[in-house]
Amino acid sequence: MQMRTLGNSGLDVSAIGLGCMGMSQSYGQPMETADAVHLIRAAFDRGITFFDTAEVYGPFTNEEVVGEALQPIRDQVVIATKFGIDIAGTAGHDGMDSRPQHIRDVVEASLRRLRTDHIDLLYQHRVDPVVPIEEVAGAVKDLISQGKVKHFGLS
């Protein structure tokens, strides 16, 4: 598998990544966990090192499956996940929630579900028109300085 450097981040990823959303939602019935784990590991065996998920996929269950599948090979893969969707419906605006405390809460929960101590690439799922981007970036910067997040992007 050819590798690519993601932008100017220094983050090396496989030329083809695996988006895992469809394993838990959107394209028919969710896959059985064992089948999804097998598929993710088969992708890795074929050279894929970049795996994309989000807390909203499932919701939550997709990160759990990705975490289970990748835990034994965590140091050989790049995991991307996302924040910013108001799954609980408590933020009260357009289905988005990128308030700094919500970002911190999502990252902590994602780390547990993904069975890892860091997220390689954390995306803001959608721009939140209510929260200034400076507040979003500040919260993510803090998570980067804590070692919980390595890189930040916008989906």
C-alpha positions in Angstrom: 0.0 0.0 0.0 1.3 3.4 -0.9 1.5 5.9 1.9 0.7 9.7 1.9 1.5 12.5 4.3 -1.7 14.2 5.4 -1.2 17.8 4.4 1.8 19.4 6.2 1.0 17.6 9.5 3.7 14.9 9.2 1.0 12.3 9.8 1.6 9.4 7.4 -1.5 7.4 6.3 -2.3 4.7 3.8 -3.3 6.1 0.4 -6.7 4.4 0.9 -8.4 4.7 4.3 -11.4 2.9 5.7 -14.4 4.9 6.6 -16.3 2.8 9.2 -19.6 4.6 9.4 -21.5 2.0 7.2 -20.7 -0.8 9.6 -23.0 0.8 12.2 -25.6 2.8 10.3 -26.8 4.3 7.1 -26.4 1.5 4.6 -28.8 -1.2 5.8 -28.7 -3.1 9.0 -25.6 -2.7 11.2 -23.0 -5.4 10.9 -22.5 -7.9 13.6 -19.6 -6.8 15.8 -17.5 -9.9 15.0 -17.9 -9.3 11.2 -17.0 -5.6 11.5 -13.9 -6.5 13.6 -12.9 -9.1 11.0 -13.4 -6.5 8.1 -11.3 -3.8 9.9 -8.5 -6.3 10.6 -8.6 -7.6 7.0 -8.3 -4.0 5.7 -5.2 -3.6 7.9 -3.8 -6.9 6.7 -4.1 -5.5 3.1 -2.2 -2.3 4.0 -4.8 0.1 5.2 -3.6 2.1 8.2 -6.1 5.0 8.3 -9.5 4.3 9.9 -12.2 6.9 10.2 -15.1 6.9 12.7 -17.2 9.3 14.8 -19.1 9.2 18.1 -22.3 9.9 16.2 -22.0 6.8 14.1 -24.3 4.3 15.7 -24.3 6.4 17.8 -21.2 5.4 19.9 -21.2 1.8 18.7 -18.9 2.4 15.7 -16.1 3.8 17.9 -16.5 0.7 20.1 -16.1 -1.7 17.2 -13.1 0.3 15.8 -11.5 0.3 19.2 -12.0 -3.5 19.6 -10.6 -4.2 16.2 -7.6 -1.9 16.4 -6.5 -2.3 20.0 -4.0 -5.1 19.3 -2.4 -3.1 16.5 -2.9 0.4 17.9 0.7 1.5 17.4 0.5 0.6 13.7 -2.6 2.6 12.7 -4.0 6.1 12.5 -7.5 6.6 14.0 -9.6 9.6 13.1 -12.8 10.5 15.0 -15.1 13.5 15.2 -17.0 15.8 17.6 -19.6 18.5 17.2 -22.9 16.7 16.8 -25.5 17.2 19.6 -26.5 13.6 20.0 -28.4 14.2 23.2 -30.3 17.2 21.7 -29.4 19.5 24.6 -27.5 22.3 22.9 -30.6 23.7 21.4 -29.3 24.8 18.0 -29.1 23.1 14.6 -28.0 19.8 16.0 -24.4 21.0 16.6 -22.5 21.3 19.8 -18.9 22.4 19.7 -18.8 24.1 23.1 -15.4 23.5 24.7 -16.7 21.4 27.6 -18.6 19.2 25.1 -15.5 18.8 23.1 -13.6 17.7 26.2 -16.4 15.3 27.2 -16.6 13.8 23.7 -12.8 13.2 23.6 -12.8 11.5 27.0 -15.6 9.2 26.0 -14.1 8.5 22.5 -10.8 7.5 24.1 -12.6 5.0 26.3 -14.6 3.5 23.4 -11.6 3.5 21.1 -9.5 1.8 23.8 -6.6 4.2 23.3 -4.8 7.0 25.1 -4.8 9.3 22.2 -6.7 10.2 19.0 -4.5 10.7 16.0 -6.8 13.0 14.1 -9.8 14.8 15.7 -12.2 16.4 13.3 -14.9 19.0 14.0 -17.8 17.2 12.2 -19.5 20.4 11.1 -19.0 24.1 11.8 -21.0 25.2 14.8 -22.4 28.6 13.9 -22.9 29.5 17.6 -19.5 28.7 19.0 -16.6 30.9 17.8 -13.9 28.9 16.0 -11.4 30.4 18.4 -13.1 28.6 21.3 -13.2 25.4 19.4 -9.5 25.7 18.5 -8.6 26.6 22.1 -10.3 23.5 23.5 -8.6 21.3 21.0 -5.2 23.0 21.6 -5.6 22.1 25.3 -6.3 18.4 24.3 -3.2 18.4 22.1 -1.0 19.8 24.9 -2.4 17.0 27.1 -1.4 14.4 24.6 -5.0 13.2 24.1 -5.2 14.5 20.5 -2.3 14.6 18.0 -3.9 16.5 15.0 -7.0 18.6 14.4 -9.1 19.1 11.3 -12.5 20.0 9.9 -14.7 17.4 8.3 
